[in-house]
Amino acid sequence: MPAVASHSVLLTLTVQQAWTRLRDLSLAPHYVPGLTGCQFHPGPHEGLDASRRVFRKGGQWLDESVVQWQDGQGFVLRLHKGHGAPFPFREATFHYCLQAEGDVTRITTSMHYSLRGGRLVEKLLGNAFIKVVRQIAENLKAYYETGKTQNADFSQGRT
């Protein structure tokens, strides 16, 4: 069974306002720590089978492909490098889920993963993944509500 790191925050936006931002897969570098940019692979830029390459500091990169998409509600990204999972993952997906709560919206971000090395490695790295998932949710909230980039690596224009 894969491990899960999850965090949710309330957005002072309607579900439609939040979905308009969330469905734009090019916005991730504004709120995901360490990203310096992203580039779409050939094909759709949103919806099922949309795929992008995100770039990180130091020239590292990661591919993210949409494997589930529910209009107005969220999507699931498979994290990979080419055809396989990036080290240290055996497999990993990142989930974004919106839920109306009156006039505001709850967004839940979660990473579902299994690691090479099994449960021991998951215990060693689990807190780091929880911290990253929480930071993504908090940064996303701040960016969606203010329009101000929350990721210094991207705002400095490095690619």
C-alpha distance (Angstrom), angle and dihedral (degrees) to the residues before:
residue distance angle dihedral
M1 . . .
P2 3.80 . .
A3 3.78 122.2 .
V4 3.81 118.5 -115.5
A5 3.80 131.0 -148.3
S6 3.81 112.1 -171.2
H7 3.80 140.7 172.2
S8 3.80 133.7 172.0
V9 3.78 133.8 -163.6
L10 3.81 135.9 -179.9
L11 3.79 116.5 -112.4
T12 3.80 119.5 -153.9
L13 3.80 87.4 -133.9
T14 3.78 134.3 93.7
V15 3.79 116.6 -107.5
Q16 3.81 89.3 -105.6
Q17 3.82 92.3 52.5
A18 3.81 91.1 47.0
W19 3.81 92.2 46.3
T20 3.81 91.9 51.1
R21 3.81 88.4 59.3
L22 3.81 98.0 36.8
R23 3.80 95.4 51.5
D24 3.83 89.8 58.2
L25 3.79 98.5 89.0
S26 3.80 91.6 -172.4
L27 3.83 91.4 71.7
A28 3.84 97.6 71.0
P29 3.84 95.1 97.2
H30 3.82 88.0 62.8
Y31 3.81 91.9 65.3
V32 3.83 111.1 13.8
P33 3.82 108.8 92.6
G34 3.79 115.7 -118.5
L35 3.81 98.2 14.5
T36 3.78 115.8 131.8
G37 3.81 97.4 -176.6
C38 3.78 147.3 -40.8
Q39 3.78 138.1 -126.8
F40 3.79 127.5 -164.2
H41 3.78 121.2 -123.6
P42 3.83 115.7 -130.3
G43 3.78 111.5 -73.3
P44 3.79 133.9 44.3
H45 3.81 120.8 -1.2
E46 3.80 93.4 -152.1
G47 3.77 137.8 22.0
L48 3.77 130.5 34.9
D49 3.83 113.3 -10.9
A50 3.82 94.8 16.4
S51 3.78 107.6 142.4
R52 3.77 136.0 -172.7
R53 3.78 139.8 177.9
V54 3.79 114.5 -133.0
F55 3.78 119.8 -156.6
R56 3.78 125.8 -143.2
K57 3.76 136.1 -166.7
G58 3.78 114.6 -71.7
G59 3.80 94.5 32.0
Q60 3.80 95.3 -72.0
W61 3.80 119.7 144.2
L62 3.79 141.6 -173.6
D63 3.79 132.7 -164.5
E64 3.81 119.7 -132.6
S65 3.80 121.0 -169.0
V66 3.81 128.0 -174.6
V67 3.81 109.2 -118.6
Q68 3.84 97.4 166.3
W69 3.80 128.5 27.9
Q70 3.80 128.9 178.6
D71 3.80 112.7 -179.2
G72 3.78 111.2 -122.0
Q73 3.81 93.1 4.8
G74 3.79 111.5 63.0
F75 3.76 146.8 -91.5
V76 3.80 145.6 -118.2
L77 3.80 124.7 -122.0
R78 3.80 122.9 -156.7
L79 3.82 109.4 -142.4
H80 3.79 113.0 -142.0
K81 3.79 147.7 143.4
G82 3.76 106.0 -133.6
H83 3.80 105.0 -45.9
G84 3.81 99.2 -22.5
A85 3.77 137.8 63.6
P86 3.81 116.7 -91.6
F87 3.80 118.9 -110.5
P88 3.06 126.2 -59.7
F89 3.82 92.1 23.3
R90 3.76 127.9 89.3
E91 3.82 85.1 -169.2
A92 3.79 134.8 -16.8
T93 3.80 138.9 -177.9
F94 3.79 131.2 -178.8
H95 3.81 119.2 -146.6
Y96 3.82 129.7 -158.0
C97 3.81 115.5 -170.5
L98 3.83 128.6 178.9
Q99 3.80 124.5 -159.7
A100 3.80 127.8 178.4
E101 3.80 116.6 -123.0
G102 3.77 104.4 -179.2
D103 3.81 109.1 -66.3
V104 3.79 93.0 -15.4
T105 3.79 133.5 64.7
R106 3.77 133.0 -128.1
I107 3.78 114.9 -144.7
T108 3.76 119.3 -164.9
T109 3.78 119.8 -164.2
S110 3.77 118.6 -167.8
M111 3.76 139.2 169.0
H112 3.80 118.7 -149.8
Y113 3.77 112.3 -164.4
S114 3.76 149.9 151.2
L115 3.77 120.8 -154.7
R116 3.75 135.7 -144.1
G117 3.77 104.0 -106.9
G118 3.79 94.9 41.7
R119 3.79 130.9 -128.0
L120 3.82 96.4 -15.2
V121 3.80 91.8 58.1
E122 3.83 90.0 43.5
K123 3.82 89.5 55.4
L124 3.81 91.4 48.6
L125 3.82 95.0 48.5
G126 3.82 100.4 29.7
N127 3.81 96.3 94.4
A128 3.80 91.3 50.8
F129 3.81 90.6 53.9
I130 3.81 91.5 47.5
K131 3.80 89.5 52.6
V132 3.82 93.2 49.5
V133 3.83 93.5 47.9
R134 3.82 90.1 49.2
Q135 3.81 91.7 48.3
I136 3.81 91.7 50.4
A137 3.83 90.8 51.9
E138 3.81 93.5 46.9
N139 3.82 92.9 45.5
L140 3.81 91.3 46.7
K141 3.81 90.0 52.8
A142 3.81 92.6 50.3
Y143 3.81 93.1 45.4
Y144 3.81 95.3 46.0
E145 3.81 92.6 47.4
T146 3.83 98.6 42.6
G147 3.80 105.9 21.9
K148 3.82 88.5 -131.1
T149 3.80 117.9 131.3
Q150 3.81 110.6 -112.2
N151 3.81 97.0 -166.3
A152 3.82 114.2 82.8
D153 3.81 91.8 -165.7
F154 3.81 90.4 62.0
S155 3.79 98.0 37.0
Q156 3.81 89.8 55.8
G157 3.78 87.2 61.9
R158 3.80 98.0 -122.2
T159 3.78 116.1 155.6
